[in-house]
């Protein structure tokens, strides 16, 4: 599904996370040379669990990573939604439904395991990955990425996959393009399943692999087990109380328990088993006017240009879709003079979709975190409608929106848009 170019370009990818490695793999499959510059001292991913929805799984298969990922992932049977008192609102089947309807499964996996699979695939393809190579500046006149220790790396194209606080973005647009605080933070913990197994009232969280959501005043909770049977990923979203200059800090679990003191007692029991907890400020990127430099061959990918709140579990998936789009389009290139045209096409294809998903995730913040009252009662009644209707508060149950999220095939979209664009160019 990734065409192979008859010319070979040199790409510099800034950032060795999930998005950066995905685009590096895709571009090499498209026939190009890639070097990845990662600022960390070693290749690793921080965090705990991550969901891989069907729109992402189908890309990972094309990138040659799916088999390794399936070895480390779990296939969730369903989404279960509860209110903060523990009353079930709606259930959404995932397996075997997703494979039947969309041709791909929904997965969940430890973020570190996901990243290792991408690293292994990149090494299999002999992609150069340099650690301790943080970028401080892009020389836009010469398309050169300059690292903190003065090393310079020229590329026909530079791709900034360097996250929320992207130095590449700052080089293109200036320091004013900063992330926006959502007002929320996320407490993240991995909790021992053997410890959970001592409490039968927690069986529903880990016995069958499912994703559980609890919605309540000013926050919500997400739980799902990870492969191996040893740990359960637990995320508690609530009001942001981090110091202004902090993004991630260690948290006292008693702070989490205090926030959940009026919630389902099973959640309080679950969080009491946590041995360590970190809290993360949740931020997003307001829609940028453009993702690429107006004249130079420098562009952005993933969180660097459309960081989203995690409330639709689509952040990494959208970065992987970006990667697939760049790989497909640069597989079509015939001459270096087409580079900027392709970057414009990339943005034309990707920007409307990522903007809708960022905005929909922000809407979920308001839907999930309602105070008890009339609006909350109406929300819960809308969840109970059978079959689910469009605008269902559990957004994955909305038939139109579910199709939009899960049924999207980036390769087919690129193929269609490439044909339209090239036909138009020929007519001109």
FIDO-596511 format. One line per 4 residues: their letters; for each residue x, y, z of N, C-alpha, C, O. Coordinates in steps of 0.1 Angstrom, whole numbers. Example, Ala and Ser with C-alpha at 12.3 -4.5 7.8 and 13.67 -1.06 7.14 Angstrom:
2
AS	132/-57/78/123/-45/78/132/-33/78/142/-33/85; 128/-22/71/137/-11/71/129/0/79/134/11/80 .
//
This chain:
428
XXXX	8/-12/0/0/0/0/9/13/0/3/23/-3; 22/11/3/31/23/2/38/22/-11/46/12/-13; 36/31/-20/43/30/-33/58/33/-31/62/39/-21; 66/28/-40/81/30/-39/85/41/-49/83/39/-61 .
XXXX	92/51/-44/96/62/-53/108/58/-62/116/49/-58; 109/64/-74/120/61/-83/132/70/-80/142/69/-87; 131/79/-70/142/87/-66/143/85/-50/133/82/-44; 155/88/-45/157/86/-31/161/100/-25/170/106/-29 .
XXXX	152/104/-15/155/117/-8/161/114/6/160/102/11; 167/124/11/172/122/25/163/130/35/161/142/33; 158/123/45/149/128/55/156/129/68/163/119/72; 154/140/75/158/141/89/145/141/97/137/151/96 .
XXXX	143/131/106/132/131/115/136/135/129/145/128/135; 130/145/134/134/150/147/124/144/157/112/148/157; 129/135/165/120/128/175/119/113/172/115/109/161; 123/105/182/123/91/181/112/84/189/113/73/194 .
XXXX	100/91/190/89/85/196/80/76/187/85/72/176; 68/74/190/59/65/182/57/71/168/58/64/158; 54/84/167/52/91/154/65/92/146/64/89/134; 76/95/152/88/97/145/93/84/139/98/83/128 .
XXXX	92/73/147/97/60/142/87/55/131/92/48/122; 74/57/133/65/53/123/68/59/109/67/53/99; 70/73/109/73/79/97/86/75/91/88/74/79; 96/72/99/109/68/95/108/54/88/113/52/77 .
XXXX	100/45/94/98/32/88/91/33/74/95/27/64; 80/41/74/72/43/62/80/49/51/79/45/39; 88/59/54/97/66/43/107/56/38/110/57/26; 113/48/46/123/38/41/116/28/32/121/24/21 .
XXXX	104/24/36/96/15/27/93/21/14/91/15/4; 92/35/14/89/42/2/101/45/-7/100/51/-17; 113/40/-2/125/41/-10/135/52/-6/144/56/-14; 133/58/6/141/70/9/151/66/21/150/56/27 .
XXXX	160/76/23/170/75/33/165/83/45/161/95/43; 166/78/57/161/85/69/171/84/80/178/74/83; 173/96/87/180/96/100/171/102/110/164/112/108; 171/95/122/162/99/133/171/105/144/180/99/149 .
XXXX	167/117/149/174/124/159/166/124/172/155/130/172; 170/118/182/163/117/195/170/124/206/182/121/208; 164/132/214/171/140/224/174/132/236/183/135/244; 166/121/239/168/113/251/182/105/250/187/103/240 .
XXXX	186/102/262/199/94/263/198/80/258/207/74/253; 186/75/259/183/61/254/169/60/248/160/68/252; 167/51/239/154/50/233/144/43/243/146/31/246; 134/50/247/124/45/256/112/54/255/112/65/250 .
XXXX	100/49/260/88/57/261/84/57/275/83/47/282; 80/69/280/75/71/293/60/69/293/54/71/282; 54/66/304/39/64/304/36/50/308/45/42/312; 23/46/306/19/32/309/12/26/297/18/23/287 .
XXXX	-1/24/298/-8/18/287/-12/28/276/-12/40/278; -14/22/264/-19/30/253/-28/21/245/-26/9/243; -39/27/239/-48/20/231/-44/22/216/-40/33/212; -46/11/208/-43/11/194/-56/8/187/-60/-3/186 .
XXXX	-63/18/182/-76/16/175/-74/10/161/-63/10/156; -85/5/155/-84/-1/142/-78/8/131/-71/3/122; -81/21/131/-75/30/121/-60/30/122/-54/34/112; -54/27/133/-40/26/135/-35/12/132/-24/11/127 .
XXXX	-42/2/137/-37/-12/135/-35/-15/120/-25/-22/117; -44/-10/111/-42/-13/97/-29/-7/91/-23/-13/82; -25/4/97/-13/11/92/-1/3/97/9/0/90; -1/-2/110/10/-9/116/12/-22/108/24/-27/107 .
XXXX	2/-28/103/3/-40/94/11/-37/82/20/-45/78; 8/-26/75/16/-22/63/30/-18/66/39/-21/58; 33/-13/78/46/-9/82/54/-21/86/67/-20/88; 48/-33/87/55/-45/91/57/-47/106/66/-55/110 .
XXXX	49/-41/114/50/-42/128/39/-49/135/40/-52/147; 29/-53/128/17/-58/135/19/-71/142/14/-73/154; 27/-80/137/29/-93/143/36/-92/156/32/-98/166; 46/-83/157/54/-81/169/45/-74/180/45/-78/192 .
XXXX	36/-65/175/28/-58/185/17/-67/190/14/-67/202; 11/-76/182/1/-86/186/7/-95/197/-1/-100/206; 20/-98/196/26/-107/206/26/-100/220/26/-107/230; 26/-87/221/27/-80/233/14/-73/238/13/-67/248 .
XXXX	4/-73/229/-9/-66/231/-20/-75/236/-19/-87/234; -30/-69/242/-42/-76/245/-53/-70/236/-53/-59/231; -63/-79/233/-74/-75/224/-86/-73/234/-92/-83/239; -90/-60/236/-102/-58/245/-115/-63/239/-117/-61/227 .
XXXX	-123/-68/248/-136/-74/243/-146/-63/241/-155/-63/233; -145/-52/250/-156/-42/249/-151/-29/257/-142/-29/264; -159/-18/254/-158/-7/262/-170/-8/272/-181/-10/267; -168/-5/285/-179/-4/294/-179/10/301/-169/14/305 .
XXXX	-191/16/301/-192/30/306/-201/29/319/-211/23/319; -196/36/329/-203/37/342/-203/51/346/-195/60/342; -213/55/354/-212/68/361/-204/66/374/-199/55/377; -201/77/381/-191/76/392/-196/68/404/-189/65/413 .
XXXX	-209/65/404/-215/56/414/-214/42/411/-216/33/419; -210/39/398/-208/25/394/-220/19/386/-220/7/383; -230/28/382/-241/23/374/-237/22/360/-231/32/354; -240/11/354/-236/9/340/-245/18/330/-257/17/332 .
XXXX	-238/25/321/-245/34/312/-247/28/298/-258/29/292; -236/22/293/-237/16/280/-224/7/278/-214/9/284; -226/-3/270/-215/-12/266/-213/-13/251/-223/-13/244; -201/-13/246/-198/-13/232/-189/-24/229/-177/-24/234 .
XXXX	-193/-34/221/-185/-45/217/-173/-41/209/-174/-32/200; -161/-46/211/-149/-44/203/-144/-56/196/-140/-55/184; -144/-68/203/-139/-80/197/-150/-91/198/-154/-94/209; -154/-97/187/-148/-97/174/-153/-86/164/-150/-86/152 .
XXXX	-161/-77/170/-168/-67/162/-159/-59/153/-162/-57/141; -148/-53/158/-139/-45/150/-133/-52/138/-132/-47/127; -128/-64/141/-122/-72/130/-132/-75/119/-129/-75/107; -145/-78/123/-155/-81/113/-159/-68/105/-160/-69/93 .
XXXX	-161/-57/112/-166/-45/105/-155/-37/98/-157/-32/87; -143/-36/105/-133/-27/100/-120/-35/94/-111/-29/89; -120/-48/96/-109/-56/91/-97/-55/100/-86/-61/96; -98/-49/111/-86/-47/120/-91/-47/135/-103/-43/137 .
XXXX	-83/-52/144/-87/-53/158/-83/-40/165/-74/-32/161; -90/-37/176/-86/-27/185/-77/-34/196/-80/-45/200; -66/-27/200/-57/-34/209/-54/-24/221/-56/-12/220; -48/-30/231/-41/-21/241/-28/-28/246/-27/-40/246 .
XXXX	-19/-20/249/-5/-24/251/2/-14/260/-1/-3/261; 13/-19/266/22/-10/274/29/-1/264/34/-6/254; 29/12/266/36/21/257/50/18/254/55/19/243; 57/13/264/71/9/262/73/-3/253/82/-3/245 .
XXXX	63/-13/254/64/-24/245/61/-20/231/67/-25/221; 51/-11/229/48/-6/216/60/1/210/63/-1/198; 67/9/217/78/16/212/89/7/208/96/8/198; 92/-4/217/102/-14/214/99/-21/200/109/-23/193 .
XXXX	87/-24/198/83/-30/185/87/-21/173/92/-26/163; 85/-8/174/88/1/164/103/3/163/109/3/151; 110/3/174/125/4/173/131/-9/166/140/-7/158; 126/-21/170/131/-33/164/128/-33/149/137/-37/141 .
XXXX	117/-28/144/114/-27/130/123/-17/123/128/-19/112; 125/-6/130/134/4/124/149/-1/122/155/1/112; 153/-9/132/167/-15/131/167/-26/121/177/-27/114; 156/-33/119/156/-43/109/157/-37/95/163/-43/86 .
XXXX	152/-24/94/153/-17/81/166/-9/80/168/-1/71; 175/-10/90/188/-3/91/186/12/91/194/19/85; 176/17/98/174/31/99/184/36/110/185/30/121; 191/47/107/200/53/117/192/61/127/185/70/124 .
XXXX	194/58/140/187/65/151/198/70/160/206/62/166; 199/83/162/209/89/171/203/94/183/194/103/183; 207/89/195/202/94/208/211/106/212/221/108/207; 206/112/223/213/124/229/216/134/217/227/140/217 .
XXXX	206/136/209/207/145/197/196/154/196/189/156/186; 193/161/208/182/171/208/185/183/199/196/188/198; 174/187/192/176/198/183/174/211/190/164/213/198; 182/221/187/180/234/193/176/244/182/171/255/186 .
XXXX	178/241/170/175/251/159/175/244/146/181/234/143; 166/249/137/166/245/123/171/257/115/166/268/115; 182/254/107/187/264/98/178/264/85/180/255/77; 169/273/85/159/272/74/164/276/60/159/272/50 .
XXXX	175/283/60/181/287/47/187/275/40/188/275/28; 192/265/48/199/254/42/193/241/46/199/230/42; 181/241/52/174/228/56/183/219/64/186/207/61; 189/225/75/198/218/84/192/218/98/189/228/103 .
XXXX	192/206/104/189/205/119/201/205/127/211/198/124; 202/214/137/214/216/145/211/211/159/201/215/166; 219/202/164/217/196/177/224/205/188/231/214/185; 221/201/201/226/209/212/241/209/213/247/218/219 .
XXXX	248/199/207/262/198/207/269/203/194/281/201/192; 261/210/186/266/216/174/267/208/161/271/213/151; 262/195/162/262/187/150/251/192/141/241/196/145; 254/190/128/245/195/118/240/184/108/249/176/104 .
XXXX	227/183/106/222/172/97/213/178/87/203/184/89; 218/177/74/210/182/63/200/172/58/203/160/57; 189/177/54/179/168/48/172/175/36/170/187/37; 168/167/26/159/173/16/146/177/22/140/187/18 .
XXXX	142/169/33/130/173/41/133/170/55/140/160/59; 129/180/64/130/178/78/116/177/84/107/185/81; 114/166/92/101/164/98/102/165/113/110/158/120; 94/174/119/94/176/133/84/167/140/72/170/140 .
XXXX	89/156/146/80/147/153/84/148/168/85/138/175; 87/160/172/93/162/186/83/167/196/87/174/206; 71/164/195/61/164/205/55/178/208/57/188/200; 48/178/219/40/190/223/48/203/224/43/213/219 .
XXXX	60/203/229/68/215/230/79/214/219/91/215/223; 75/213/207/84/211/196/93/222/193/89/234/191; 106/219/193/116/229/188/116/232/173/119/243/169; 112/222/166/110/224/151/99/234/149/100/243/141 .
XXXX	88/232/156/76/241/155/81/256/158/77/265/151; 88/257/169/93/270/173/102/276/162/102/288/160; 110/268/156/119/273/145/111/278/133/115/287/126; 100/271/130/92/275/119/84/287/122/83/297/114 .
XXXX	77/287/133/67/298/136/70/307/148/63/317/150; 81/304/155/84/313/166/79/307/179/71/298/179; 84/312/190/81/307/204/66/309/208/62/303/218; 59/317/200/46/320/204/36/309/203/25/309/208 .
XXXX	40/299/195/31/287/192/32/277/203/38/267/202; 26/280/215/27/272/227/15/263/229/4/266/223; 17/253/237/5/244/240/-4/251/249/-1/261/257; -17/247/249/-28/253/257/-31/243/268/-33/231/266 .
XXXX	-32/248/280/-36/240/292/-51/237/291/-59/246/288; -55/225/294/-69/221/293/-76/223/306/-88/223/307; -69/225/317/-75/226/331/-75/213/337/-80/212/349; -71/202/330/-72/188/336/-57/183/338/-48/188/331 .
XXXX	-56/173/346/-44/165/348/-48/151/348/-59/147/350; -38/142/346/-40/128/346/-31/121/356/-19/123/355; -37/114/366/-29/105/374/-28/92/368/-38/86/364; -16/87/366/-14/74/359/-7/64/369/3/68/375 .
XXXX	-12/52/369/-7/42/377/-7/28/370/-17/26/362; 2/20/373/1/6/369/-1/-2/382/7/-1/392; -12/-9/383/-15/-16/396/-14/-31/394/-18/-37/384; -9/-38/404/-6/-52/403/-19/-60/403/-28/-59/411 .
XXXX	-20/-68/392/-32/-77/391/-32/-88/401/-43/-91/407; -21/-94/405/-21/-103/416/-26/-97/429/-33/-104/437; -24/-85/431/-29/-78/443/-44/-76/441/-52/-77/451; -48/-72/429/-62/-70/426/-70/-83/428/-82/-82/432 .
XXXX	-64/-94/425/-71/-107/425/-74/-111/439/-83/-120/441; -69/-105/449/-72/-107/463/-86/-101/467/-91/-104/478; -91/-93/458/-104/-86/461/-114/-89/449/-113/-83/439; -123/-99/452/-132/-103/441/-140/-92/435/-144/-93/424 .
XXXX	-142/-81/443/-151/-70/437/-143/-63/426/-149/-55/419; -130/-66/424/-123/-59/413/-121/-69/401/-115/-65/391; -128/-80/402/-126/-90/391/-131/-84/377/-125/-87/367; -141/-76/378/-147/-71/365/-137/-62/358/-139/-59/346 .
XXXX	-127/-57/365/-117/-48/358/-106/-56/351/-101/-51/341; -103/-68/356/-91/-75/350/-94/-89/345/-85/-94/338; -105/-96/349/-107/-110/345/-108/-111/330/-103/-120/324; -116/-102/324/-118/-102/310/-112/-89/305/-116/-78/310 .
XXXX	-104/-89/294/-98/-77/290/-108/-67/283/-113/-70/273; -111/-57/291/-121/-46/286/-115/-33/290/-106/-32/299; -120/-22/284/-117/-9/288/-129/-3/295/-140/-3/290; -127/1/308/-138/6/316/-136/21/318/-125/26/321 .
XXXX	-147/28/317/-148/42/319/-157/46/330/-168/40/331; -153/54/339/-162/59/349/-163/75/348/-152/81/349; -175/80/346/-176/95/344/-182/101/357/-191/95/363; -176/112/361/-181/118/373/-178/133/374/-172/139/364 .
XXXX	-182/140/384/-180/154/386/-165/158/384/-157/154/392; -162/166/374/-149/172/372/-138/162/368/-126/165/368; -142/150/365/-132/140/361/-137/127/356/-150/125/355; -128/118/352/-132/105/348/-121/95/350/-109/99/351 .
XXXX	-124/82/350/-114/72/353/-114/62/341/-125/58/336; -102/57/337/-101/47/326/-93/36/332/-82/38/337; -97/23/330/-89/12/334/-89/1/323/-99/-1/316; -77/-6/321/-77/-18/313/-64/-26/316/-54/-20/319 .
XXXX	-65/-39/316/-54/-48/319/-44/-48/308/-48/-45/296; -31/-51/311/-21/-52/300/-17/-66/299/-18/-74/308; -11/-70/288/-7/-84/285/3/-89/295/12/-81/300; 2/-102/298/11/-107/308/4/-110/321/9/-118/329 .
XXXX	-7/-104/323/-15/-106/335/-10/-101/348/-15/-104/359; 0/-92/347/6/-87/359/2/-73/363/3/-69/375; -3/-65/354/-6/-51/357/-18/-46/350/-22/-51/339; -24/-36/356/-36/-30/351/-33/-15/349/-28/-8/359 .
XXXX	-36/-9/338/-34/5/336/-46/13/341/-57/10/338; -43/23/350/-54/31/356/-50/45/354/-39/50/358; -60/53/348/-58/67/346/-69/74/353/-81/71/350; -66/84/361/-77/92/367/-75/107/363/-65/113/366 .
XXXX	-85/112/356/-85/126/351/-92/135/361/-103/131/366; -86/146/364/-92/155/373/-87/169/372/-78/172/363; -91/179/380/-87/193/378/-72/194/380/-66/188/389; -65/202/372/-51/204/372/-47/212/385/-52/223/387 .
XXXX	-38/206/392/-32/214/404/-17/214/404/-10/216/414; -11/211/392/4/211/391/9/225/392/3/234/389; 22/226/397/29/239/397/29/244/382/30/236/373; 29/257/381/28/263/367/39/259/357/37/257/346 .
XXXX	51/256/363/63/253/354/65/237/353/75/233/347; 55/229/358/57/215/358/47/208/347/36/214/345; 52/197/341/43/190/333/40/176/338/29/170/337; 50/170/345/49/157/351/56/157/365/67/161/366 .
XXXX	48/152/375/54/151/389/49/139/395/39/134/392; 57/134/405/52/123/413/40/128/421/40/139/426; 30/119/424/18/122/431/16/113/443/20/101/442; 10/118/453/6/110/465/-7/103/462/-17/110/458 .
XXXX	-8/90/463/-20/83/460/-32/88/469/-43/87/465; -29/93/480/-39/98/489/-46/110/483/-58/113/486; -39/118/475/-45/129/467/-55/124/458/-66/129/456; -52/112/451/-62/106/442/-74/101/449/-85/103/445 .
XXXX	-71/94/460/-82/89/468/-91/100/474/-103/98/475; -86/111/477/-94/122/482/-103/127/471/-115/130/473; -98/128/458/-106/132/447/-117/122/445/-128/127/441; -115/109/447/-125/99/444/-133/95/456/-140/85/456 .
XXXX	-133/103/467/-139/99/479/-154/97/479/-159/89/487; -161/103/469/-175/101/468/-179/92/456/-190/90/453; -168/86/450/-171/78/438/-173/63/442/-172/60/454; -175/55/432/-177/40/434/-166/35/444/-154/37/441 .
XXXX	-170/28/454/-160/24/464/-150/14/458/-139/12/463; -153/7/447/-144/-2/441/-132/6/435/-121/1/434; -135/18/430/-124/26/425/-114/30/436/-102/31/434; -120/34/447/-111/37/459/-103/25/463/-91/27/466 .
XXXX	-109/13/463/-101/1/466/-90/-1/456/-78/-3/460; -93/1/443/-83/-1/433/-72/8/434/-60/4/434; -74/21/436/-63/31/437/-56/29/450/-44/33/451; -62/24/461/-54/21/473/-43/11/471/-34/11/479 .
XXXX	-44/3/460/-34/-7/457/-22/-2/450/-12/-8/448; -23/11/445/-12/17/437/1/18/446/0/23/457; 12/15/440/25/17/447/32/29/443/40/34/450; 28/34/431/34/47/427/24/54/417/17/47/410 .
XXXX	24/67/417/15/74/408/22/87/404/29/94/412; 20/90/391/25/103/386/14/110/380/4/105/376; 15/124/380/4/131/374/10/140/363/21/146/364; 2/141/353/6/148/340/-3/159/337/-16/157/337 .
XXXX	2/171/334/-7/181/329/-12/178/315/-4/174/306; -25/179/313/-31/176/300/-32/189/291/-39/199/295; -25/189/280/-25/201/271/-28/197/257/-28/185/254; -31/207/249/-34/204/235/-29/216/227/-25/226/232 .
XXXX	-29/215/214/-24/225/205/-37/231/197/-44/224/191; -39/244/199/-49/251/191/-45/249/176/-33/249/173; -55/249/167/-52/246/153/-42/257/148/-44/269/149; -32/252/142/-22/260/136/-26/264/122/-34/257/115 .
XXXX	-22/276/117/-25/281/104/-19/271/93/-25/269/83; -7/266/97/0/257/87/9/248/95/13/251/106; 12/236/89/21/227/96/35/228/90/45/223/96; 36/234/78/49/235/71/54/249/70/46/258/70 .
XXXX	67/250/68/73/263/65/68/268/51/66/259/42; 65/281/49/59/285/37/68/283/24/63/281/13; 81/282/26/90/281/14/100/269/15/104/264/5; 104/266/28/114/256/30/107/242/32/95/241/36 .
XXXX	115/231/31/110/218/32/111/212/46/118/203/49; 103/219/55/103/215/69/88/214/73/80/223/70; 84/203/79/70/201/83/69/195/97/80/191/103; 57/193/102/55/188/115/46/175/114/39/173/104 .
XXXX	46/168/125/38/155/126/34/153/140/41/156/150; 22/147/142/18/143/155/16/154/165/10/165/161; 20/152/177/17/162/188/24/175/185/20/186/190; 34/176/176/41/188/173/31/198/166/33/210/167 .
XXXX	21/193/159/12/201/152/-3/200/156/-11/209/153; -7/189/163/-21/187/166/-22/179/179/-30/169/180; -14/182/189/-16/175/202/-30/176/207/-36/186/206; -36/164/211/-50/164/215/-51/158/230/-41/152/235 .
XXXX	-62/161/236/-65/155/249/-67/140/246/-71/136/236; -65/132/257/-65/117/254/-79/111/255/-80/99/257; -90/119/254/-103/115/258/-110/107/247/-121/101/249; -103/106/235/-108/96/224/-98/86/221/-100/78/212 .
XXXX	-87/85/228/-76/75/226/-71/75/212/-69/65/206; -70/87/206/-66/89/192/-53/96/190/-49/98/179; -46/100/201/-34/108/199/-23/101/191/-19/107/181; -19/90/195/-8/82/188/-13/78/175/-6/78/165 .
XXXX	-26/74/174/-32/70/161/-31/80/151/-28/77/139; -33/93/155/-33/104/145/-19/106/140/-16/110/129; -9/105/149/5/106/145/9/95/135/16/98/126; 4/83/137/7/72/128/0/74/115/6/71/105 .
XXXX	-12/80/115/-19/83/102/-10/94/95/-9/93/83; -5/104/102/4/114/96/15/107/89/19/110/77; 21/98/96/33/90/91/30/83/78/37/83/69; 18/76/79/14/69/67/12/78/55/15/74/44 .
XXXX	6/89/57/3/99/47/16/104/40/17/104/28; 26/107/48/39/112/43/46/101/35/51/103/25; 45/88/41/51/77/34/45/75/20/52/73/10; 32/75/20/25/72/7/28/83/-3/32/81/-14 .
XXXX	27/96/1/29/107/-8/43/108/-13/45/111/-25; 53/106/-4/67/106/-9/70/94/-17/81/93/-23; 62/83/-16/64/72/-25/60/75/-39/64/68/-48; 53/86/-41/48/90/-54/57/100/-61/56/103/-73 .
XXXX	67/106/-53/75/117/-59/84/112/-70/90/101/-70; 85/121/-80/94/118/-92/105/127/-93/115/124/-100; 104/139/-87/115/149/-88/115/158/-75/104/160/-69; 127/162/-71/128/171/-59/119/183/-60/115/188/-49 .
XXXX	117/188/-72/108/200/-73/94/198/-68/87/208/-66; 90/185/-66/76/182/-61/75/182/-46/64/180/-41; 86/184/-39/86/182/-24/76/191/-18/68/187/-10; 76/204/-21/67/213/-14/53/211/-18/44/213/-10 .
XXXX	50/207/-30/37/203/-34/32/191/-26/20/191/-21; 40/182/-23/36/170/-15/34/174/0/25/169/6; 42/183/5/39/188/19/26/196/20/19/194/30; 23/203/9/9/210/9/-2/199/8/-12/201/15 .
XXXX	0/189/0/-10/178/-1/-12/171/13/-23/168/17; 0/168/19/-1/162/32/-9/170/42/-18/164/49; -7/183/43/-15/191/52/-30/192/47/-39/191/56; -32/193/34/-46/193/29/-54/181/33/-65/181/37 .
XXXX	-47/169/32/-53/156/36/-56/155/51/-66/151/55; -46/158/59/-46/155/73/-52/166/82/-58/162/92; -51/178/79/-54/189/88/-69/189/92/-72/190/104; -79/187/83/-93/187/87/-96/176/96/-104/178/106 .
XXXX	-90/164/94/-93/153/103/-88/155/117/-95/153/126; -75/159/117/-69/160/131/-76/172/138/-77/171/151; -80/182/131/-87/193/138/-100/189/144/-104/192/155; -108/181/136/-120/175/141/-118/167/154/-125/167/163 .
XXXX	-107/159/153/-105/150/165/-100/157/177/-104/154/188; -92/167/175/-88/176/187/-100/183/193/-102/183/205; -109/188/184/-120/195/189/-130/186/196/-137/189/206; -132/174/190/-141/164/196/-136/159/209/-144/156/219 .
XXXX	-123/158/211/-117/154/224/-119/165/234/-122/161/246; -118/177/230/-122/188/240/-136/187/244/-140/190/255; -145/184/234/-159/183/238/-162/172/248/-170/173/256; -154/161/246/-155/150/256/-153/154/270/-159/149/280 .
XXXX	-143/163/272/-140/168/285/-153/173/292/-155/171/304; -161/181/284/-174/186/290/-184/175/292/-192/176/301; -184/165/283/-194/155/284/-192/146/296/-201/142/303; -179/141/297/-175/132/307/-176/137/322/-179/130/331 .
XXXX	-173/150/323/-171/156/336/-182/164/342/-180/173/350; -194/161/337/-206/169/342/-208/167/357/-207/156/363; -212/178/364/-217/176/378/-230/169/378/-238/170/368; -234/163/389/-247/156/390/-258/167/388/-257/178/394 .
XXXX	-268/164/380/-279/173/378/-286/170/365/-285/159/360; -294/179/360/-302/177/349/-294/173/336/-298/164/329; -283/180/333/-275/177/321/-269/163/322/-268/156/312; -265/160/334/-259/146/336/-270/135/334/-267/125/328 .
XXXX	-282/138/339/-293/128/338/-296/126/323/-299/115/318; -297/137/316/-300/137/301/-289/129/294/-291/121/285; -276/132/297/-265/125/291/-266/110/293/-265/102/284; -269/106/306/-270/92/309/-282/85/302/-281/73/298 .
XXXX	-293/92/300/-305/87/293/-301/85/278/-305/76/272; -293/95/272/-289/94/258/-280/81/256/-281/75/246; -272/78/266/-264/66/265/-272/53/265/-268/43/259; -284/54/272/-292/42/273/-300/39/260/-306/28/260 .
XXXX	-301/48/251/-309/45/239/-304/33/231/-291/32/229; -312/25/227/-309/13/220/-317/11/207/-329/10/208; -310/12/195/-296/13/193/-291/27/195/-299/37/196; -278/28/198/-272/42/200/-274/51/188/-275/47/177 .
XXXX	-276/64/191/-279/74/181/-267/82/178/-257/83/186; -268/90/167/-257/100/164/-257/110/176/-267/113/181; -245/114/179/-242/123/190/-244/116/204/-244/123/214; -244/103/204/-243/95/217/-232/100/225/-221/102/220 .
XXXX	-234/103/238/-223/109/246/-211/99/247/-199/104/247; -213/86/246/-202/77/245/-198/77/231/-204/69/223; -188/85/227/-187/89/213/-184/77/204/-188/77/192; -178/66/209/-175/54/200/-188/47/197/-188/39/187 .
XXXX	-199/50/204/-212/43/201/-220/50/190/-228/44/184; -217/63/188/-223/71/177/-219/64/164/-207/64/161; -229/59/157/-225/51/145/-217/59/134/-208/54/128; -221/72/132/-214/80/122/-199/83/127/-190/82/119 .
XXXX	-198/86/140/-185/90/145/-176/78/146/-164/79/144; -181/67/150/-173/55/151/-168/51/137/-156/48/136; -176/52/127/-171/49/113/-160/59/109/-151/56/103; -162/72/113/-152/82/110/-139/79/117/-128/81/111 .
XXXX	-139/75/129/-127/72/136/-121/59/131/-109/58/127; -128/48/132/-122/34/130/-122/30/116/-113/22/112; -131/35/108/-132/30/94/-123/38/84/-122/34/72; -116/48/89/-107/56/81/-95/49/76/-88/42/84 .
XXXX	-93/49/63/-81/42/57/-73/53/50/-76/58/39; -62/57/57/-53/68/52/-47/65/38/-46/74/30; -44/52/35/-38/49/22/-48/51/11/-45/57/0; -61/47/13/-71/50/3/-74/64/1/-76/69/-10 .
XXXX	-74/72/12/-76/86/11/-65/93/4/-67/102/-5; -52/89/6/-41/95/-1/-41/92/-16/-39/100/-24; -45/79/-19/-46/75/-33/-56/83/-40/-54/87/-51; -68/85/-34/-78/93/-40/-74/107/-42/-76/113/-53 .
XXXX	-68/114/-32/-64/128/-33/-53/130/-43/-52/140/-50; -44/120/-43/-32/121/-53/-38/120/-67/-33/128/-76; -47/111/-70/-53/110/-83/-60/123/-87/-59/128/-98; -68/129/-77/-75/142/-80/-65/153/-83/-67/161/-92 .
XXXX	-54/154/-75/-45/165/-76/-37/164/-89/-35/174/-96; -32/152/-92/-24/150/-104/-33/152/-117/-28/157/-127; -46/148/-116/-55/150/-128/-57/165/-130/-57/170/-141; -58/172/-119/-60/187/-120/-48/193/-125/-49/202/-134 .
XXXX	-36/189/-121/-23/195/-126/-22/192/-141/-18/201/-149; -26/181/-146/-25/178/-160/-34/186/-168/-31/191/-179; -46/189/-163/-56/198/-170/-50/212/-171/-53/219/-181; -43/216/-160/-38/230/-160/-26/231/-170/-20/242/-171 .
//
